[in-house]
């Protein structure tokens, strides 16, 4: 791969001339006169229908025009979708997080720029084929999902509720368990809507970082033992995302690339403060070229490697850009344009923690991709 890839009530009817208040013993000055019996009653006006459920926002023609100028092999999206702050950007009206978790996906999938989304809840517990099938039934046929593998097999430690490692995880990189609890049900439920199945490997304890070549071979065994992705899911790819920069060190980079290449897998670019900058991750993609691009833009570096809580506190309700990251935006756009320009697929999902509002960052990235795509025509 070349370096440059990179109203009021109606009035009452008047009384008959022969009618008078004395005509009826029950009449009183305050009682309205009765209409003649042969006068039809005026029909009641219907109250306006109240819309229920979740409905799309009013997206402008400029947004649709932008989407039409993007490369057809590019799929942009967000990390999950249950955010009330996206009112006016993705959906109209005020909705609870719980309602959006249940009903928001079909609306997100109608957004002109959204052609993928990351299912993150699968990281916390394995999902069933039926779970995945319910997601697939809510989106168009050309939509693709990015799915995170469960921490059951991607975290070397069993962790307490506060995230601290308690003891070694005996299921870490268990190939059979991975196929049974993740890859097979995802393929069965999502079918052709399967996009990138991402193994986000949590930070390793020091004793495993010191034996990284052994961990890499265990990763090779896991990847090569998974069910075939095609023909059921022609766009699907296995991707590995890491959280320790040691994976990308010169001493391990060729080994890492060989593991991925020999398994038909790829590397997932991780824009996260724990990792090396994006520019220092691209050499691994060059070693894997030609191939698809998978990227998860997770956390703005201004918050540091443990900055999720700070980002949540500062960015909620995720309705605007707080901390623009123009350098990562430009380099990622250039890389996407180059890879898609050579016919390869690209899956890019963006978190609210990237700049403060994922849908707006998606739009900013789309504009940059179009810029670089036209620049290189």
Residue frames as qw, qx, qy, qz and C-alpha x, y, z in Angstrom:
[[0.000, 0.889, 0.457, 0.000, 0.00, 0.00, 0.00],
 [0.388, 0.536, -0.033, 0.749, 1.31, 3.41, -0.89],
 [0.294, -0.206, -0.500, 0.788, 2.04, 5.87, 1.91],
 [0.164, -0.024, -0.053, -0.985, -0.52, 8.38, 0.54],
 [0.312, -0.368, -0.832, -0.273, -3.52, 6.15, 1.21],
 [0.361, -0.418, -0.723, 0.414, -3.14, 7.20, 4.01],
 [0.177, -0.295, -0.309, -0.887, -59.28, 27.13, 18.41],
 [0.410, -0.037, 0.449, -0.793, -62.83, 27.75, 20.31],
 [0.349, 0.275, 0.891, -0.093, -66.03, 25.61, 20.35],
 [0.018, 0.325, 0.609, 0.723, -68.58, 26.07, 17.47],
 [0.312, -0.074, 0.219, -0.921, -71.51, 28.45, 18.19],
 [0.317, 0.274, 0.865, -0.276, -74.80, 26.91, 19.30],
 [0.042, 0.389, 0.680, 0.620, -77.58, 26.83, 16.66],
 [0.237, -0.109, 0.158, -0.952, -80.23, 29.57, 17.10],
 [0.321, 0.255, 0.816, -0.407, -83.64, 28.65, 18.54],
 [0.115, 0.469, 0.759, 0.438, -86.74, 28.15, 16.40],
 [0.118, -0.329, -0.054, -0.935, -88.95, 31.34, 16.10],
 [0.650, -0.472, -0.369, -0.468, -91.78, 29.55, 17.89],
 [0.721, -0.237, -0.524, 0.387, -89.55, 28.50, 20.71],
 [0.124, -0.769, 0.172, -0.603, -89.34, 30.63, 23.80],
 [0.115, 0.297, -0.792, 0.521, -88.04, 30.19, 27.31],
 [0.546, -0.065, 0.451, -0.703, -91.66, 29.78, 28.52],
 [0.743, 0.196, -0.453, -0.453, -92.30, 26.96, 26.10],
 [0.723, 0.011, -0.672, 0.161, -90.70, 24.45, 28.39],
 [0.603, -0.774, -0.082, -0.175, -91.24, 24.29, 32.15],
 [0.840, -0.337, 0.038, 0.424, -87.62, 23.28, 32.57],
 [0.523, 0.597, 0.043, 0.607, -86.24, 26.15, 30.59],
 [0.448, -0.757, -0.148, 0.452, -84.18, 28.74, 32.38],
 [0.247, 0.951, -0.130, -0.134, -82.41, 31.88, 31.21],
 [0.241, -0.697, 0.650, 0.185, -79.07, 30.15, 31.60],
 [0.705, 0.054, 0.699, 0.102, -79.94, 27.00, 29.66],
 [0.009, 0.290, -0.583, -0.759, -79.06, 26.96, 25.97],
 [0.713, 0.301, 0.087, -0.627, -82.06, 26.64, 23.63],
 [0.680, -0.002, 0.724, 0.118, -82.59, 23.26, 22.08],
 [0.111, 0.284, -0.594, -0.744, -82.08, 22.95, 18.33],
 [0.779, 0.180, -0.037, -0.600, -85.05, 21.81, 16.25],
 [0.794, -0.162, 0.585, -0.041, -85.26, 18.04, 16.05],
 [0.819, 0.511, 0.236, 0.112, -84.83, 18.07, 12.28],
 [0.185, 0.911, -0.365, 0.046, -81.53, 20.00, 12.48],
 [0.914, 0.096, -0.312, 0.241, -78.57, 17.62, 12.12],
 [0.598, -0.753, 0.105, 0.254, -75.95, 17.76, 14.85],
 [0.347, 0.848, -0.400, 0.018, -72.65, 19.30, 13.80],
 [0.934, 0.014, -0.276, 0.226, -69.94, 16.67, 13.76],
 [0.551, -0.785, 0.155, 0.238, -67.16, 17.01, 16.29],
 [0.414, 0.801, -0.432, 0.028, -63.78, 18.11, 15.03],
 [0.949, -0.055, -0.222, 0.219, -61.17, 15.38, 15.28],
 [0.439, -0.832, 0.277, 0.197, -58.27, 16.04, 17.59],
 [0.435, 0.716, -0.539, -0.090, -54.90, 16.02, 15.84],
 [0.973, -0.041, -0.220, 0.064, -53.28, 12.59, 15.79],
 [0.353, -0.823, 0.443, -0.025, -50.41, 12.30, 18.24],
 [0.702, 0.465, -0.538, 0.028, -47.38, 10.53, 16.87],
 [0.780, -0.540, 0.304, -0.084, -45.98, 7.77, 18.98],
 [0.929, 0.082, 0.147, 0.331, -42.71, 5.91, 18.81],
 [0.393, -0.582, 0.302, 0.644, -39.38, 7.13, 17.46],
 [0.612, 0.732, 0.293, 0.056, -39.29, 8.97, 14.14],
 [0.670, 0.169, 0.113, 0.714, -36.46, 10.32, 11.98],
 [0.142, -0.648, -0.073, 0.745, -35.27, 13.87, 12.27],
 [0.538, 0.814, 0.176, -0.131, -35.76, 16.21, 9.32],
 [0.623, -0.283, 0.410, 0.603, -32.56, 15.54, 7.41],
 [0.274, 0.778, -0.077, -0.559, -31.76, 18.11, 4.75],
 [0.830, 0.557, 0.023, -0.001, -30.99, 17.58, 1.11],
 [0.191, 0.817, -0.527, 0.131, -27.39, 18.65, 1.75],
 [0.534, -0.417, 0.715, -0.171, -26.90, 15.64, 4.05],
 [0.863, 0.279, 0.413, -0.083, -28.31, 13.29, 1.44],
 [0.578, 0.791, -0.199, 0.038, -26.11, 14.85, -1.23],
 [0.148, -0.720, 0.664, -0.134, -23.07, 14.32, 0.98],
 [0.739, -0.134, 0.645, -0.139, -23.96, 10.67, 1.44],
 [0.821, 0.534, 0.196, -0.057, -24.26, 10.20, -2.31],
 [0.380, 0.836, -0.384, 0.096, -20.70, 11.47, -2.79],
 [0.516, -0.577, 0.626, -0.101, -19.12, 8.97, -0.41],
 [0.238, 0.335, -0.877, -0.248, -17.34, 5.85, -1.70],
 [0.796, -0.159, -0.293, -0.505, -19.81, 2.94, -1.95],
 [0.761, -0.008, -0.611, 0.216, -17.49, 0.65, 0.02],
 [0.115, 0.259, -0.508, 0.813, -17.39, 3.01, 3.03],
 [0.519, -0.596, -0.581, -0.195, -19.63, 2.34, 6.00],
 [0.070, 0.345, -0.412, 0.841, -19.72, 5.03, 8.67],
 [0.588, -0.557, -0.522, -0.270, -21.62, 4.75, 11.93],
 [0.295, -0.690, 0.341, -0.566, -21.71, 5.22, 15.67],
 [0.259, 0.087, -0.901, 0.336, -20.96, 3.19, 18.75],
 [0.000, -0.456, -0.822, 0.341, -24.42, 2.15, 19.93],
 [0.018, -0.416, -0.470, -0.778, -27.49, 4.38, 19.46],
 [0.377, -0.670, -0.639, 0.004, -29.48, 4.96, 22.71],
 [0.344, -0.171, -0.216, 0.898, -28.67, 8.64, 23.27],
 [0.089, 0.818, 0.544, -0.166, -31.53, 11.14, 23.92],
 [0.183, -0.706, 0.120, 0.674, -29.14, 14.00, 23.12],
 [0.267, -0.020, 0.693, 0.669, -29.24, 13.08, 19.44],
 [0.269, 0.724, 0.585, -0.248, -32.68, 14.72, 19.21],
 [0.288, 0.889, -0.019, -0.355, -32.85, 16.72, 15.99],
 [0.002, -0.630, 0.705, 0.326, -29.74, 15.00, 14.65],
 [0.031, 0.063, -0.980, -0.186, -30.97, 11.43, 14.33],
 [0.128, -0.527, -0.836, -0.087, -34.56, 11.43, 15.65],
 [0.184, -0.521, -0.092, -0.829, -37.23, 13.98, 16.39],
 [0.677, -0.588, -0.191, -0.399, -38.71, 14.53, 19.84],
 [0.201, -0.587, 0.664, -0.417, -37.62, 13.65, 23.34],
 [0.901, -0.061, -0.388, -0.184, -37.17, 9.97, 24.17],
 [0.667, -0.637, 0.378, -0.078, -35.76, 8.01, 27.06],
 [0.031, 0.571, -0.807, -0.149, -32.56, 6.03, 26.75],
 [0.484, 0.021, 0.858, -0.169, -34.55, 2.85, 27.38],
 [0.657, 0.604, 0.326, -0.312, -36.97, 3.55, 24.52],
 [0.378, 0.784, -0.417, -0.263, -34.15, 4.39, 22.14],
 [0.247, -0.398, 0.883, 0.043, -32.34, 1.19, 23.04],
 [0.537, 0.258, 0.792, -0.135, -35.43, -0.73, 21.89],
 [0.502, 0.730, 0.459, -0.069, -36.72, 1.45, 19.05],
 [0.008, -0.869, 0.204, 0.451, -33.87, 3.68, 17.91],
 [0.495, -0.242, 0.695, 0.462, -31.93, 1.34, 15.64],
 [0.486, 0.538, 0.631, 0.276, -34.34, 1.40, 12.65],
 [0.112, 0.981, 0.130, -0.095, -34.28, 5.21, 12.73],
 [0.366, -0.700, 0.458, 0.408, -30.50, 5.37, 12.95],
 [0.553, 0.019, 0.726, 0.409, -30.26, 3.04, 9.97],
 [0.393, 0.780, 0.467, 0.135, -32.37, 5.49, 7.90],
 [0.174, -0.868, 0.130, 0.447, -29.90, 8.34, 8.47],
 [0.672, 0.724, -0.135, -0.076, -28.25, 9.15, 5.14],
 [0.209, 0.739, -0.623, 0.151, -24.70, 8.73, 6.47],
 [0.517, -0.394, 0.696, -0.304, -25.19, 5.73, 8.77],
 [0.784, 0.270, -0.465, -0.310, -24.47, 2.39, 7.13],
 [0.648, 0.009, -0.708, 0.281, -23.05, 0.59, 10.15],
 [0.468, -0.724, 0.178, -0.474, -23.22, 0.65, 13.94],
 [0.305, 0.318, -0.833, 0.334, -21.21, -0.96, 16.69],
 [0.778, -0.471, -0.313, -0.274, -23.03, -3.41, 18.95],
 [0.127, 0.584, -0.610, 0.521, -21.18, -2.83, 22.21],
 [0.711, -0.395, 0.301, -0.497, -23.39, -4.71, 24.66],
 [0.956, 0.149, -0.253, -0.020, -22.00, -7.97, 23.30],
 [0.360, 0.541, -0.588, 0.482, -18.73, -7.13, 25.09],
 [0.352, -0.416, 0.527, -0.652, -20.37, -7.47, 28.51],
 [0.641, -0.016, 0.728, -0.243, -22.17, -10.75, 27.89],
 [0.128, -0.030, 0.834, 0.536, -22.49, -13.06, 24.90],
 [0.564, 0.273, 0.064, -0.777, -25.55, -12.57, 22.72],
 [0.627, 0.156, 0.763, -0.018, -27.61, -15.34, 21.11],
 [0.209, 0.147, 0.690, 0.677, -28.33, -15.86, 17.43],
 [0.029, -0.744, -0.659, -0.107, -31.89, -14.68, 18.17],
 [0.242, -0.776, -0.117, 0.571, -30.53, -11.45, 19.67],
 [0.236, -0.317, 0.488, 0.778, -28.52, -10.79, 16.55],
 [0.140, 0.396, 0.791, 0.444, -31.43, -11.72, 14.27],
 [0.056, -0.837, -0.500, 0.213, -33.63, -9.12, 15.99],
 [0.190, -0.672, 0.181, 0.693, -31.04, -6.46, 15.21],
 [0.236, -0.064, 0.712, 0.658, -30.68, -7.61, 11.61],
 [0.128, 0.595, 0.774, 0.176, -34.45, -7.45, 11.05],
 [0.078, -0.856, -0.317, 0.401, -34.45, -3.71, 11.90],
 [0.129, -0.670, 0.343, 0.645, -32.03, -2.48, 9.22],
 [0.683, 0.605, -0.171, -0.372, -31.80, -2.45, 5.41],
 [0.982, 0.116, 0.078, 0.126, -30.11, -5.25, 3.52],
 [0.625, 0.573, -0.202, 0.490, -27.00, -3.18, 2.76],
 [0.363, -0.814, 0.288, -0.350, -26.41, -2.25, 6.42],
 [0.751, 0.164, -0.576, 0.279, -23.49, -3.94, 8.18],
 [0.628, -0.766, -0.012, -0.134, -22.85, -4.41, 11.91],
 [0.348, 0.513, -0.645, 0.447, -19.60, -4.04, 13.78],
 [0.817, -0.491, -0.195, -0.229, -19.77, -6.36, 16.79],
 [0.047, -0.674, 0.652, -0.345, -17.46, -6.57, 19.80],
 [0.671, -0.014, -0.739, 0.058, -16.48, -10.00, 21.03],
 [0.657, -0.710, -0.171, -0.187, -17.39, -10.73, 24.66],
 [0.074, -0.769, 0.554, -0.312, -14.81, -9.94, 27.31],
 [0.924, -0.226, 0.265, -0.160, -15.30, -13.55, 28.36],
 [0.909, 0.151, 0.199, 0.335, -12.64, -14.43, 25.77],
 [0.479, 0.708, -0.021, 0.519, -10.85, -11.12, 25.14],
 [0.258, -0.832, 0.301, -0.388, -9.83, -10.11, 28.66],
 [0.571, 0.271, -0.722, 0.281, -6.94, -11.90, 30.28],
 [0.045, 0.071, -0.697, 0.713, -8.32, -11.06, 33.72],
 [0.293, -0.633, -0.707, -0.121, -11.56, -11.66, 35.56],
 [0.121, 0.315, -0.160, 0.928, -12.49, -8.19, 36.76],
 [0.065, -0.467, -0.694, 0.544, -14.50, -6.81, 39.65],
 [0.199, 0.829, 0.523, 0.027, -17.32, -4.30, 39.14],
 [0.111, -0.913, 0.087, 0.382, -14.86, -1.40, 39.41],
 [0.660, 0.718, -0.221, -0.026, -12.79, -2.83, 36.54],
 [0.192, -0.705, 0.679, -0.071, -9.87, -4.07, 38.61],
 [0.697, 0.240, -0.663, -0.131, -8.38, -7.40, 37.66],
 [0.729, -0.503, 0.306, -0.349, -8.94, -10.05, 40.33],
 [0.679, -0.255, 0.680, 0.106, -7.50, -13.22, 38.85],
 [0.012, -0.264, 0.747, 0.610, -6.46, -14.80, 35.56],
 [0.721, 0.289, 0.099, -0.622, -9.28, -15.57, 33.13],
 [0.539, -0.146, 0.813, 0.164, -9.10, -19.25, 32.13],
 [0.602, 0.590, 0.538, 0.007, -11.27, -18.54, 29.04],
 [0.046, 0.818, -0.243, -0.519, -8.92, -15.90, 27.61],
 [0.314, 0.542, -0.625, -0.466, -8.41, -16.58, 23.88],
 [0.523, 0.037, 0.843, -0.115, -10.29, -19.87, 24.10],
 [0.126, 0.165, -0.644, -0.736, -10.84, -20.73, 20.44],
 [0.153, -0.333, -0.913, -0.181, -13.75, -23.16, 20.90],
 [0.076, -0.626, -0.585, 0.510, -15.60, -20.90, 23.32],
 [0.033, 0.435, -0.174, -0.883, -15.11, -17.94, 20.96],
 [0.178, -0.041, -0.766, -0.617, -16.69, -19.80, 18.07],
 [0.211, -0.441, -0.871, 0.040, -19.55, -21.08, 20.23],
 [0.169, -0.687, -0.500, 0.499, -20.37, -17.86, 22.07],
 [0.007, -0.674, 0.077, 0.734, -19.52, -15.22, 19.48],
 [0.057, 0.333, -0.620, -0.708, -18.67, -15.93, 15.87],
 [0.006, -0.230, -0.939, -0.256, -21.19, -18.70, 15.14],
 [0.059, 0.680, 0.665, -0.302, -24.24, -16.95, 16.70],
 [0.043, 0.640, -0.082, -0.763, -23.28, -13.62, 15.11],
 [0.052, 0.188, -0.745, -0.638, -23.06, -15.19, 11.67],
 [0.002, 0.384, 0.920, 0.077, -26.28, -17.12, 12.14],
 [0.011, 0.723, 0.544, -0.426, -28.25, -14.12, 13.37],
 [0.048, 0.719, -0.117, -0.683, -26.82, -11.31, 11.26],
 [0.760, 0.435, 0.452, 0.168, -26.14, -13.25, 8.07],
 [0.564, 0.504, 0.210, 0.620, -25.12, -10.99, 5.21],
 [0.133, -0.931, -0.049, -0.335, -25.43, -7.97, 7.52],
 [0.781, -0.495, 0.033, 0.379, -22.31, -9.09, 9.38],
 [0.317, 0.910, -0.211, 0.160, -19.52, -6.55, 9.03],
 [0.349, 0.529, -0.650, 0.421, -16.50, -6.53, 11.33],
 [0.828, -0.494, -0.263, -0.030, -16.30, -8.93, 14.26],
 [0.190, 0.761, -0.395, 0.478, -13.89, -7.15, 16.57],
 [0.806, -0.328, -0.388, 0.303, -11.74, -8.74, 19.24],
 [0.037, -0.856, 0.225, -0.464, -10.90, -5.85, 21.54],
 [0.770, -0.085, -0.506, 0.379, -8.11, -7.27, 23.65],
 [0.403, -0.904, -0.076, -0.116, -8.17, -5.55, 27.02],
 [0.064, 0.811, -0.534, 0.231, -4.94, -4.33, 28.62],
 [0.866, 0.024, -0.486, 0.110, -2.72, -7.29, 29.41],
 [0.659, -0.737, 0.125, 0.083, -1.09, -7.90, 32.78],
 [0.028, 0.831, -0.537, -0.143, 2.68, -7.47, 32.80],
 [0.567, -0.273, 0.773, 0.084, 3.40, -11.18, 32.91],
 [0.693, 0.480, 0.532, 0.078, 1.63, -11.63, 29.56],
 [0.314, 0.936, -0.121, -0.105, 3.13, -8.52, 27.99],
 [0.264, -0.678, 0.670, 0.151, 6.53, -10.02, 28.76],
 [0.443, -0.016, 0.877, 0.185, 5.46, -13.16, 26.85],
 [0.484, 0.542, 0.037, -0.686, 3.72, -11.42, 23.95],
 [0.307, 0.340, -0.773, -0.438, 5.00, -13.88, 21.29],
 [0.029, 0.135, 0.980, -0.144, 3.20, -16.68, 23.12],
 [0.330, 0.515, 0.482, -0.628, 0.02, -14.61, 23.30],
 [0.371, 0.511, -0.375, -0.678, 0.30, -13.91, 19.59],
 [0.210, 0.131, -0.934, -0.259, 0.42, -17.62, 18.80],
 [0.148, 0.357, 0.838, -0.385, -2.62, -18.23, 20.99],
 [0.361, 0.572, 0.106, -0.729, -4.34, -15.47, 19.01],
 [0.287, 0.353, -0.710, -0.538, -3.40, -17.20, 15.77],
 [0.030, -0.111, -0.993, 0.039, -4.91, -20.46, 16.99],
 [0.250, 0.501, 0.584, -0.588, -8.13, -18.67, 17.96],
 [0.358, 0.557, -0.170, -0.730, -8.52, -16.82, 14.67],
 [0.276, 0.289, -0.811, -0.427, -7.82, -19.84, 12.49],
 [0.032, 0.166, 0.970, -0.178, -10.33, -21.98, 14.41],
 [0.357, 0.372, 0.339, -0.787, -13.33, -19.74, 13.67],
 [0.598, 0.479, 0.642, -0.013, -16.14, -20.68, 11.25],
 [0.348, 0.178, 0.468, 0.793, -15.81, -19.54, 7.66],
 [0.137, 0.470, 0.253, -0.834, -17.37, -16.12, 7.13],
 [0.453, 0.378, -0.378, -0.713, -18.22, -16.60, 3.47],
 [0.067, 0.357, 0.464, 0.808, -20.52, -17.15, 1.66],
 [0.236, -0.694, -0.666, 0.141, -22.99, -16.34, 4.46],
 [0.168, -0.922, -0.115, 0.330, -21.44, -12.92, 5.08],
 [0.741, 0.485, 0.125, 0.448, -19.47, -11.73, 2.03],
 [0.149, 0.827, -0.151, 0.520, -18.33, -8.46, 3.62],
 [0.733, -0.678, 0.011, -0.054, -17.46, -9.89, 7.03],
 [0.543, 0.523, -0.497, 0.430, -13.98, -9.73, 8.49],
 [0.736, -0.552, -0.280, 0.273, -12.37, -10.64, 11.81],
 [0.257, 0.759, -0.195, 0.566, -10.46, -7.72, 13.29],
 [0.698, -0.363, -0.420, 0.451, -8.21, -7.40, 16.31],
 [0.040, -0.859, 0.056, -0.507, -8.08, -4.23, 18.40],
 [0.682, -0.115, -0.499, 0.523, -5.52, -3.84, 21.17],
 [0.316, -0.926, -0.150, -0.145, -5.10, -1.61, 24.17],
 [0.645, -0.612, 0.227, 0.397, -1.34, -1.92, 24.80],
 [0.353, 0.852, -0.301, -0.243, 1.19, -0.13, 22.56],
 [0.422, -0.468, 0.760, 0.161, 3.59, -3.07, 22.96],
 [0.747, 0.358, 0.560, -0.009, 1.65, -4.97, 20.28],
 [0.533, 0.837, 0.095, 0.073, 2.82, -2.37, 17.76],
 [0.365, -0.781, 0.425, 0.277, 6.44, -2.19, 18.88],
 [0.462, 0.632, -0.557, -0.279, 9.04, -2.98, 16.16],
 [0.127, -0.329, 0.929, -0.109, 9.98, -6.20, 17.97],
 [0.406, 0.235, 0.840, -0.273, 6.46, -7.59, 17.66],
 [0.465, 0.531, -0.013, -0.709, 4.93, -5.82, 14.65],
 [0.387, 0.338, -0.738, -0.438, 6.02, -8.35, 11.97],
 [0.027, -0.070, -0.981, 0.180, 4.82, -11.25, 14.14],
 [0.335, 0.432, 0.508, -0.665, 1.48, -9.53, 14.73],
 [0.466, 0.491, -0.297, -0.674, 1.06, -8.88, 11.01],
 [0.262, 0.211, -0.913, -0.232, 1.87, -12.51, 10.18],
 [0.152, 0.222, 0.878, -0.396, -0.72, -13.78, 12.67],
 [0.429, 0.526, 0.278, -0.680, -3.41, -11.59, 11.16],
 [0.413, 0.498, -0.507, -0.569, -2.50, -12.22, 7.54],
 [0.148, 0.147, -0.973, -0.096, -2.26, -15.99, 7.93],
 [0.153, 0.336, 0.839, -0.400, -5.71, -16.01, 9.55],
 [0.070, 0.523, 0.613, 0.588, -7.44, -13.81, 7.00],
 [0.283, -0.806, -0.444, 0.272, -8.00, -11.23, 9.72],
 [0.326, 0.662, 0.008, 0.674, -7.12, -7.56, 9.91],
 [0.341, -0.170, -0.463, 0.800, -6.09, -4.96, 12.45],
 [0.107, -0.849, -0.495, -0.152, -8.68, -2.59, 13.92],
 [0.260, 0.420, -0.171, 0.853, -7.34, 0.94, 14.18],
 [0.440, -0.670, -0.563, 0.201, -8.03, 2.16, 17.69],
 [0.129, 0.603, -0.078, 0.783, -8.19, 5.88, 18.28],
 [0.711, -0.648, -0.271, -0.030, -7.69, 5.80, 22.00],
 [0.085, -0.900, 0.360, -0.232, -5.35, 7.55, 24.41],
 [0.799, -0.418, 0.430, 0.038, -3.89, 4.22, 25.59],
 [0.847, 0.272, 0.341, 0.303, -2.52, 3.54, 22.14],
 [0.407, -0.198, 0.316, 0.834, 0.04, 5.04, 19.85],
 [0.318, 0.540, 0.002, -0.779, -1.17, 7.87, 17.63],
 [0.804, 0.474, 0.272, -0.236, -2.97, 6.94, 14.44],
 [0.449, 0.779, -0.422, -0.116, 0.06, 7.66, 12.29],
 [0.099, -0.521, 0.840, -0.116, 2.07, 5.08, 14.24],
 [0.678, 0.086, 0.676, -0.275, -0.60, 2.41, 13.71],
 [0.676, 0.620, -0.079, -0.390, -0.75, 2.72, 9.94],
 [0.134, 0.558, -0.801, -0.171, 2.47, 0.71, 9.32],
 [0.420, 0.005, 0.889, -0.181, 0.60, -2.41, 10.39],
 [0.649, 0.578, 0.325, -0.373, -2.08, -1.74, 7.79],
 [0.373, 0.727, -0.484, -0.313, 0.64, -1.39, 5.18],
 [0.129, -0.337, 0.932, 0.011, 1.96, -4.83, 6.11],
 [0.463, 0.279, 0.802, -0.255, -1.56, -6.24, 5.66],
 [0.448, 0.599, -0.084, -0.658, -2.28, -4.52, 2.34],
 [0.328, -0.264, -0.261, -0.869, -4.40, -5.12, 0.34],
 [0.270, -0.355, -0.871, 0.205, -7.29, -5.51, 2.70],
 [0.228, -0.793, -0.442, -0.351, -10.22, -3.80, 4.40],
 [0.120, 0.340, -0.409, 0.838, -10.04, -1.05, 6.99],
 [0.522, -0.638, -0.563, -0.057, -11.71, -1.33, 10.38],
 [0.225, 0.296, -0.338, 0.865, -11.54, 1.60, 12.79],
 [0.422, -0.721, -0.549, 0.016, -13.14, 2.40, 16.12],
 [0.161, 0.510, -0.191, 0.823, -12.72, 6.04, 17.20],
 [0.564, -0.448, -0.678, 0.146, -13.16, 5.62, 20.93],
 [0.464, -0.776, -0.264, 0.337, -11.77, 8.43, 23.07],
 [0.272, 0.909, -0.094, 0.300, -10.35, 11.90, 22.60],
 [0.722, 0.109, -0.411, 0.546, -6.73, 11.99, 23.80],
 [0.062, -0.606, 0.213, -0.764, -7.33, 15.16, 25.83],
 [0.750, -0.503, 0.025, -0.428, -8.88, 12.93, 28.51],
 [0.156, -0.550, 0.806, -0.153, -5.92, 10.58, 28.93],
 [0.332, 0.117, -0.917, -0.189, -5.91, 6.78, 28.87],
 [0.127, -0.339, -0.879, 0.311, -8.41, 6.45, 31.75],
 [0.068, 0.119, 0.068, -0.988, -10.63, 9.32, 30.62],
 [0.168, -0.398, -0.801, -0.413, -14.00, 7.73, 29.89],
 [0.245, -0.676, -0.611, 0.330, -15.61, 9.15, 33.04],
 [0.152, -0.487, 0.015, 0.860, -14.23, 12.61, 32.30],
 [0.048, -0.036, -0.626, -0.778, -15.54, 12.42, 28.74],
 [0.203, -0.541, -0.804, -0.140, -18.98, 11.31, 29.91],
 [0.237, -0.675, -0.429, 0.551, -19.17, 14.11, 32.43],
 [0.123, -0.460, 0.176, 0.861, -17.96, 16.77, 30.01],
 [0.061, 0.040, -0.683, -0.727, -19.74, 15.69, 26.85],
 [0.004, 0.499, 0.866, -0.040, -23.21, 14.54, 28.00],
 [0.761, 0.220, 0.528, -0.305, -25.87, 14.79, 26.60],
 [0.496, -0.067, 0.699, 0.511, -23.74, 14.36, 23.46],
 [0.403, 0.777, 0.475, -0.095, -25.53, 16.98, 21.39],
 [0.299, 0.944, -0.142, -0.013, -22.58, 19.01, 20.09],
 [0.772, 0.319, -0.284, 0.470, -18.87, 18.94, 19.35],
 [0.518, -0.849, -0.003, 0.104, -16.83, 19.82, 22.44],
 [0.427, -0.651, 0.501, 0.378, -13.23, 18.95, 21.59],
 [0.758, 0.621, -0.114, -0.163, -12.57, 18.90, 17.86],
 [0.680, -0.396, 0.529, 0.316, -9.73, 16.60, 16.85],
 [0.556, 0.748, -0.126, -0.339, -8.79, 17.90, 13.40],
 [0.026, 0.601, -0.778, -0.180, -5.52, 15.99, 13.11],
 [0.390, 0.016, 0.918, -0.070, -7.04, 12.56, 13.62],
 [0.577, 0.602, 0.385, -0.396, -10.01, 13.58, 11.48],
 [0.411, 0.761, -0.347, -0.362, -7.86, 14.56, 8.53],
 [0.021, -0.452, 0.883, 0.123, -5.51, 11.57, 8.69],
 [0.472, 0.173, 0.840, -0.205, -8.34, 9.08, 9.09],
 [0.580, 0.674, 0.203, -0.410, -10.26, 10.67, 6.21],
 [0.284, 0.701, -0.574, -0.314, -7.21, 10.52, 3.97],
 [0.195, -0.246, 0.950, -0.005, -6.63, 6.87, 4.85],
 [0.546, 0.380, 0.672, -0.323, -10.27, 5.94, 4.28],
 [0.524, 0.734, -0.062, -0.428, -10.37, 7.73, 0.94],
 [0.152, 0.595, -0.751, -0.243, -7.22, 5.96, -0.21],
 [0.278, -0.067, 0.954, -0.092, -8.34, 2.48, 0.80],
 [0.542, 0.520, 0.562, -0.346, -11.91, 2.83, -0.51],
 [0.378, 0.749, -0.261, -0.477, -10.55, 4.41, -3.66],
 [0.159, 0.417, -0.869, -0.215, -8.83, 1.10, -4.37],
 [0.666, -0.084, -0.564, -0.482, -12.04, -0.87, -3.94],
 [0.368, -0.040, -0.843, 0.391, -11.56, -2.10, -0.38],
 [0.448, -0.710, -0.497, -0.221, -14.24, -2.04, 2.32],
 [0.192, 0.267, -0.471, 0.819, -13.98, 0.32, 5.28],
 [0.504, -0.654, -0.555, -0.105, -15.94, 0.14, 8.53],
 [0.231, 0.262, -0.360, 0.865, -15.59, 3.18, 10.81],
 [0.442, -0.708, -0.539, -0.111, -17.57, 3.56, 14.03],
 [0.182, 0.451, -0.256, 0.836, -17.34, 6.64, 16.22],
 [0.402, -0.494, -0.679, 0.365, -18.05, 7.11, 19.91],
 [0.143, -0.941, -0.225, -0.209, -19.55, 10.19, 21.54],
 [0.625, -0.692, 0.100, 0.346, -16.29, 10.30, 23.47],
 [0.685, 0.258, 0.256, 0.631, -14.31, 11.09, 20.31],
 [0.190, 0.284, 0.070, 0.937, -15.33, 14.74, 20.01],
 [0.207, 0.102, 0.465, -0.855, -18.57, 15.00, 22.04],
 [0.677, 0.376, 0.278, -0.568, -21.27, 13.99, 19.54],
 [0.530, -0.080, 0.780, 0.323, -20.84, 10.93, 17.34],
 [0.527, 0.658, 0.531, 0.087, -23.38, 11.84, 14.60],
 [0.154, 0.971, -0.083, -0.162, -21.72, 15.22, 14.11],
 [0.342, -0.596, 0.654, 0.317, -18.26, 13.64, 13.98],
 [0.622, 0.258, 0.712, 0.201, -19.57, 11.17, 11.41],
 [0.415, 0.869, 0.269, 0.002, -20.69, 14.11, 9.29],
 [0.099, -0.898, 0.361, 0.232, -17.35, 15.90, 9.73],
 [0.514, -0.302, 0.745, 0.299, -15.47, 12.78, 8.70],
 [0.602, 0.522, 0.593, 0.118, -17.72, 12.26, 5.67],
 [0.258, 0.959, 0.014, -0.119, -17.00, 15.79, 4.50],
 [0.244, -0.738, 0.576, 0.251, -13.27, 15.22, 4.83],
 [0.630, 0.024, 0.747, 0.212, -13.43, 11.88, 2.99],
 [0.533, 0.755, 0.380, 0.049, -15.20, 13.56, 0.08],
 [0.028, 0.949, -0.252, -0.188, -12.54, 16.28, 0.07],
 [0.354, -0.529, 0.725, 0.260, -9.65, 13.82, -0.14],
 [0.653, 0.290, 0.693, 0.100, -11.50, 11.57, -2.56],
 [0.462, 0.863, 0.205, -0.006, -12.00, 14.45, -5.00],
 [0.144, -0.878, 0.396, 0.228, -8.48, 15.72, -4.45],
 [0.401, -0.369, 0.794, 0.268, -7.03, 12.47, -5.74],
 [0.728, 0.516, 0.426, -0.149, -9.34, 12.07, -8.75]]
